[in-house]
């Protein structure tokens, strides 16, 4: 089925997630939302949050890639600026828990630092 004929409202269920190893140094976490796909990039070794963004369903459906999941991954990879030859590998979602803890620790650090500057 061609994705151009799938109504967006019936084609998505919020909350579908995917975790990918990008190259050998970073993880890309994608989460499906009602407006598109959110993504977060983590450093592989430390779990440090590096980058985040969102891709609209419109961008995904404008992609020449028919598979919606693959189109979302391609849009995120291009938006972040990875080379098109960068290898991508699916990783078990269970690894995500260590990165979420790291992100929360980073947010807490920024909040404490900002409070000291006021």
C-alpha positions in Angstrom: 0.0 0.0 0.0 1.3 3.4 -0.9 1.7 5.7 2.1 0.3 8.7 0.1 -3.2 7.1 0.4 -3.1 6.4 4.1 -5.0 9.0 6.1 -2.7 10.3 8.9 -5.3 9.8 11.7 -5.7 6.1 10.9 -2.1 5.4 10.2 -0.6 6.3 13.6 -0.8 5.2 17.2 1.0 7.4 19.6 3.8 5.9 21.7 5.4 3.5 19.3 9.2 3.6 20.0 12.4 2.5 18.4 16.0 2.7 19.5 18.8 2.6 17.0 22.6 2.6 17.1 23.9 5.3 14.7 27.4 4.6 13.6 29.4 3.3 16.6 29.0 6.2 19.0 25.4 7.4 19.3 21.9 6.1 20.0 18.8 7.5 18.3 15.5 7.1 20.2 12.3 7.7 18.2 8.8 8.0 19.7 5.7 8.3 17.6 3.3 11.1 18.6 0.0 12.4 17.3 1.8 15.2 15.5 4.8 13.2 14.2 7.9 11.6 15.6 10.1 13.0 18.4 13.7 11.9 18.6 16.5 12.1 21.1 20.2 11.4 20.5 22.4 9.9 23.3 26.1 9.4 23.4 26.6 5.6 23.5 29.3 5.3 26.2 28.0 7.9 28.7 24.3 8.1 27.9 24.7 11.8 27.7 21.8 13.6 25.9 23.2 15.3 22.8 20.3 16.5 20.7 16.5 16.3 20.3 14.0 17.3 17.7 10.6 16.5 16.1 9.5 15.5 12.6 6.0 16.2 11.5 3.8 13.6 9.7 3.8 15.9 6.7 7.6 15.7 6.4 7.5 11.9 6.8 4.8 11.4 4.2 6.6 13.7 1.8 9.6 11.4 1.9 10.1 9.2 -1.2 10.6 6.2 1.3 7.3 4.2 1.4 7.8 2.5 4.8 6.7 5.1 7.4 9.1 3.9 10.1 12.1 4.0 7.6 11.0 7.4 6.4 10.9 8.8 9.9 14.4 7.4 10.6 15.7 8.9 7.4 14.2 12.3 8.2 15.7 12.3 11.7 19.1 11.2 10.4 19.1 13.9 7.8 17.9 16.6 10.2 20.7 15.7 12.7 23.3 15.8 9.9 24.6 12.3 9.8 26.3 11.1 6.6 24.0 9.1 4.4 26.5 6.2 4.6 26.4 6.0 8.4 25.4 2.5 9.5 22.1 2.2 11.5 21.3 -0.8 13.6 18.1 -1.6 15.7 18.8 -1.9 19.5 16.6 -3.4 22.2 14.5 -0.7 23.9 15.6 -2.0 27.4 18.8 0.0 27.0 16.8 3.2 27.0 16.4 3.3 30.8 20.0 4.2 31.3 19.7 7.2 28.9 16.5 8.6 30.5 18.3 8.7 33.8 21.2 10.5 32.3 18.9 13.0 30.6 17.1 13.7 33.9 20.5 14.2 35.7 21.5 16.6 33.0 18.3 18.6 33.3 18.7 18.7 37.1 22.3 20.0 36.6 21.1 22.8 34.2 18.3 23.8 36.6 20.8 24.0 39.5 23.3 26.0 37.4 20.5 28.4 36.2 19.4 28.9 39.8 22.9 29.9 40.8 23.1 32.5 38.0 19.9 34.3 39.0 
